[in-house]
Amino acid sequence: MITFAPGPSKVYERVPTYFHDAYAQGILSANHRSEVFMNLYKDTEEVLKGKLKVPADYKLLFTSSATENWEIITQSLVSHSSFHIYSGSFGKKWFGFAKHILETSEGLVLKPNEEINVQELEMGESHDVVAITQNETSNATQVSMETIKAIGKKFPDHMLAIDTTSSMAGIFLDFSLADIWYASVQKCFGLPAGLGVLILSPKAVEKAQALGENGRYNSLNFMLENAANYQTHYTPNVLGIYFLNRVLHDIQPIEKIHEETESRMKAMEKIIAQSSSLDFLVKNERTRSRTVLGVSGEEKFIQQVKKEALGQGMQLGSGYGSLKPTSFRIANFPALTNEDITRLSQFLKNY
């Protein structure tokens, strides 16, 4: 069975080999204060910066998930309040977490086909962090790098925090445009769930230190203090970090991955555009995700397509929330092979 669900999604076929190697090398019982782990952390950070083109002076931290990062960012990096720009359920949930911690947090809700009008965008001086869901998994939308750049240029005194949970390692991201980036590994990294990454600029590190928040187990200053020695503040998912290290060493540079991601998405978009029964969940090409394709249709027909796909050994991702009955989602993640995508494409051409 091939799963095209947008996370947890298909893992790289080399993962069983990674697991065997981890066992043989004693990684499964490695202490997170040991030299073995510190070398693993250091090497993982270095290869991630090289493969994903992350600035050399940015810092990599490990968390349990992208969801945990919502809380860390608000409690440790927001001075007064955050301003959230989102169009879907996960952006809304991030906003909800922030508002629970700081009631002054505010949000701007976009429609799936609506682009951010940067020229008319306004926010108060108290909103020192702008939170943007770059790739919204629930409704298959995205915010372009050009838009993020424009927001940063208009609000130079505001720190930008970017959710790239279902796009990091799948498309090229210009990390220099923002100070806070995060993701989980069960999507474009092609790994089992259970590990999140948080990437911070020197400016973000300095702000965390200036705010001095240090009252929780996952307070950013506590994490940074340990990360300075390539350690973690609590016993981490060492196996997950080892898997991440191996994947990063094996994958192509992000420019090559981006090129293939875009090529495969365009091919699938062509099929949907030519279909008489299937339609795009997001009709605006500029706000349509490149790593998650949302497909909509009449409810009974969508259920039929999903059932027939299962019969052919392919699991399509269900629509999310209220979109579940009338849509399905297709992951366009690097761990899916070209053969997988071709097989799915041939199936969709029948509709």
C-alpha positions in Angstrom: 0.0 0.0 0.0 1.4 3.4 -1.0 0.1 6.3 1.1 -0.2 9.7 -0.4 -1.6 11.2 2.8 0.1 14.5 3.6 1.6 13.3 6.9 2.5 11.0 8.4 3.4 10.1 4.8 5.5 7.6 3.1 9.0 7.3 4.6 12.2 6.9 2.6 12.8 3.3 1.5 16.2 3.5 3.2 14.8 3.9 6.7 14.9 0.1 7.5 18.7 0.2 6.7 19.1 3.3 8.9 17.4 1.5 11.8 19.6 -1.6 11.4 22.7 0.6 11.3 21.5 2.6 14.4 21.2 -0.7 16.3 24.6 -1.9 15.2 26.2 1.4 16.1 24.7 1.5 19.6 22.7 4.7 18.7 19.5 3.3 20.3 21.1 3.5 23.8 23.3 6.6 23.3 23.2 9.0 26.2 22.3 12.6 25.1 25.2 13.9 27.2 27.7 11.6 25.5 30.3 12.5 22.8 28.5 10.2 20.4 25.3 12.2 20.6 27.1 15.6 20.6 28.9 14.6 17.4 25.6 13.4 15.9 23.9 16.8 16.8 26.8 18.8 15.4 27.0 16.9 12.2 23.2 17.0 11.7 23.1 20.8 12.1 26.0 21.2 9.6 24.6 18.9 6.9 21.1 20.4 7.3 22.5 23.9 6.7 24.4 22.6 3.7 21.6 20.7 2.0 18.7 23.1 2.8 20.8 26.3 2.4 20.3 27.6 5.9 22.6 30.5 6.9 25.7 29.4 8.7 24.9 31.4 11.8 21.4 30.1 12.4 20.9 27.5 15.1 19.1 24.1 14.9 17.1 22.9 17.9 15.2 19.6 18.3 11.6 19.5 19.7 9.0 16.8 19.9 6.9 18.1 17.1 5.9 21.2 15.1 3.0 21.7 17.6 5.4 22.1 20.5 7.1 24.9 18.6 3.8 26.9 18.8 4.1 27.1 22.5 7.9 27.7 22.6 7.7 30.6 20.2 5.0 32.4 22.2 6.3 31.8 25.7 10.0 32.6 24.8 10.1 34.9 21.8 7.0 37.2 22.0 7.5 40.3 24.0 3.9 41.7 23.8 1.8 39.9 21.3 1.9 38.0 18.0 0.0 38.7 14.8 -1.1 35.5 13.0 -1.8 35.3 9.2 -3.5 32.1 8.2 -6.1 30.5 6.0 -6.6 27.0 7.4 -7.0 24.8 10.5 -3.3 24.5 11.6 -2.7 28.2 11.3 -5.8 28.7 13.4 -4.6 26.2 16.0 -1.2 28.0 16.2 -3.1 31.3 16.8 -5.2 29.5 19.5 -2.1 28.3 21.3 -0.7 31.8 21.2 -3.9 33.5 22.4 -4.1 31.1 25.3 -0.7 32.3 26.5 -1.0 35.9 25.5 -4.6 37.1 25.1 -3.5 40.2 23.2 -2.5 38.0 20.2 -4.5 38.8 17.1 -5.1 37.1 13.7 -5.9 37.8 10.1 -7.9 35.1 8.4 -7.5 34.6 4.6 -9.7 32.7 2.2 -7.8 29.8 0.5 -7.7 31.7 -2.8 -6.8 35.0 -1.2 -3.3 36.4 -1.4 -1.9 38.6 1.4 -2.3 42.2 0.4 1.0 43.4 1.9 0.4 47.0 0.8 -2.7 47.2 2.8 -1.5 45.0 5.7 -1.4 46.8 9.0 -0.6 45.8 12.6 0.2 47.5 15.8 3.6 48.2 17.3 2.7 45.7 20.1 2.7 42.8 17.6 6.4 42.1 17.7 6.2 38.7 16.1 4.4 38.0 12.8 3.3 34.4 12.5 2.8 33.0 9.0 1.7 29.6 8.0 3.8 29.2 4.8 2.3 25.9 3.8 -1.1 25.0 5.2 -1.5 21.3 5.2 -5.3 21.3 5.9 -6.4 23.1 2.8 -3.3 22.8 0.5 -2.5 26.6 0.4 0.9 28.4 0.5 2.4 31.8 1.0 5.2 32.6 -1.4 8.8 33.6 -0.6 8.1 36.9 -2.4 5.2 37.7 -0.1 7.2 36.8 3.0 10.0 39.0 1.8 7.6 41.9 1.2 6.2 41.5 4.7 9.6 41.5 6.3 10.6 44.6 4.3 7.4 46.5 5.3 7.8 45.5 9.0 11.5 45.5 9.6 11.1 45.8 13.4 8.9 42.8 13.6 10.3 39.2 13.9 8.8 36.7 11.4 8.0 33.2 12.5 7.2 30.7 9.7 5.4 27.4 9.8 6.9 25.1 7.1 5.7 21.9 8.6 4.7 20.3 5.2 7.2 22.2 3.0 10.6 22.2 4.6 12.9 19.8 2.7 10.4 19.7 -0.2 10.9 23.1 -1.7 13.5 25.9 -1.6 13.0 28.2 1.4 14.9 31.4 1.8 15.7 31.2 5.5 17.3 34.6 5.5 13.9 36.2 5.1 12.8 35.3 8.6 14.2 34.6 12.1 12.1 31.6 13.2 11.3 28.5 11.1 10.0 25.2 12.1 8.8 21.8 10.8 8.2 18.1 11.6 10.0 15.2 10.0 7.0 13.1 9.0 6.3 15.0 5.9 8.9 16.2 3.4 11.8 14.8 5.4 10.3 11.3 4.7 10.7 10.0 8.3 8.5 8.5 11.0 6.7 11.0 13.2 8.1 12.0 16.6 10.6 14.8 15.9 10.3 18.5 15.3 13.0 21.0 14.2 13.2 24.7 15.2 15.6 26.9 13.3 16.6 30.3 14.8 18.6 33.3 13.5 21.1 35.1 15.8 18.5 37.8 16.1 16.0 35.4 17.5 18.5 33.9 19.9 19.4 37.4 21.1 15.8 38.2 21.7 15.2 35.0 23.7 18.1 35.8 25.9 17.0 39.4 26.3 13.5 38.3 27.3 15.0 35.8 29.8 12.0 33.5 29.9 13.2 30.4 31.7 10.4 29.0 33.8 9.4 25.9 31.8 11.0 22.6 30.8 11.0 23.7 27.2 11.9 27.4 27.7 14.0 28.5 24.8 16.9 29.7 26.9 17.1 26.3 28.6 17.2 24.7 25.2 19.8 27.1 23.8 22.0 26.7 26.9 22.2 22.9 26.2 22.4 23.3 22.4 25.5 25.4 22.8 27.2 22.1 23.7 25.3 20.1 21.1 23.1 18.6 23.8 19.4 18.7 24.5 17.5 19.9 27.6 15.7 16.5 28.0 16.2 13.0 26.7 15.4 13.4 23.0 14.3 11.1 20.2 17.9 10.1 19.5 16.8 7.5 16.9 14.8 10.2 15.1 17.8 12.6 15.1 19.9 9.8 13.7 17.4 9.1 10.9 17.3 12.8 10.1 21.1 12.9 9.9 21.2 9.9 7.5 18.4 11.3 5.3 20.1 14.7 5.1 23.3 13.0 4.0 21.5 11.0 1.4 19.2 13.5 -0.2 20.1 15.9 -3.1 20.6 19.6 -2.4 17.4 21.5 -2.0 17.6 23.2 -5.4 17.4 19.7 -7.1 14.6 18.6 -4.8 12.7 21.8 -5.5 13.0 21.3 -9.2 11.6 17.8 -9.0 8.8 18.8 -6.6 7.7 21.5 -9.0 7.9 19.3 -12.1 5.7 16.6 -10.5 3.2 19.1 -9.2 2.8 20.6 -12.6 2.2 17.2 -14.1 -0.5 16.4 -11.6 -2.1 19.9 -12.0 -2.4 19.3 -15.7 -4.4 16.1 -15.1 -6.8 17.8 -12.7 -7.2 20.7 -15.0 -8.2 18.4 -17.8 -10.6 16.3 -15.7 -14.3 16.8 -16.2 -15.1 15.6 -12.6 -12.2 16.7 -10.4 -11.3 20.2 -9.5 -8.7 22.1 -7.6 -9.4 22.7 -3.9 -7.3 25.9 -4.3 -8.0 27.5 -7.7 -5.6 30.4 -7.3 -2.2 29.1 -8.6 -0.4 31.7 -6.5 -1.8 30.4 -3.2 -1.7 26.7 -4.2 0.7 24.6 -2.3 3.5 22.8 -4.2 3.9 19.9 -1.7 0.2 19.2 -1.0 -2.4 19.0 -3.8 -6.0 19.4 -2.7 -8.6 17.9 -5.1 -12.3 18.6 -4.7 -15.5 17.1 -6.2 -19.0 16.0 -5.5 -19.2 14.1 -2.2 -20.2 10.6 -3.4 -17.8 10.8 -6.3 -14.8 11.7 -4.0 -15.6 8.8 -1.8 -15.8 6.6 -4.9 -12.4 7.8 -6.1 -10.8 7.2 -2.7 -12.3 3.7 -2.5 -11.1 2.7 -6.0 -7.6 4.0 -5.2 -7.5 1.8 -2.1 -8.5 -1.1 -4.3 -5.4 -0.4 -6.4 -3.1 -0.2 -3.4 -3.0 3.6 -3.1 -4.3 5.6 -0.1 -5.3 9.2 -0.8 -5.2 11.6 2.0 -8.7 12.6 3.2 -9.8 16.2 3.2 -9.4 17.9 6.6 -12.2 19.0 8.9 -15.2 20.3 7.0 -13.5 19.6 3.7 -13.3 15.9 4.4 -16.5 14.8 2.5 -15.8 16.7 -0.7 -12.0 16.6 -1.1 -8.9 14.5 -0.9 -5.2 15.6 -0.5 -2.2 14.2 -2.3 1.3 14.5 -0.8 4.0 15.6 -3.2 6.8 14.7 -0.8 10.3 13.7 -1.9 10.1 10.2 -0.3 7.4 9.3 -2.9 9.2 8.1 -6.0 8.6 9.2 -9.5 7.2 5.7 -10.1 4.7 6.3 -7.3 3.6 9.6 -8.7 3.3 8.1 -12.2 1.1 5.3 -10.9 -1.2 7.8 -9.2 -1.3 10.0 -12.2 -2.3 7.2 -14.5 -5.1 6.4 -12.0 -6.4 10.0 -11.9 -6.4 10.2 -15.7 -9.4 7.9 -15.6 -11.5 10.7 -14.1 
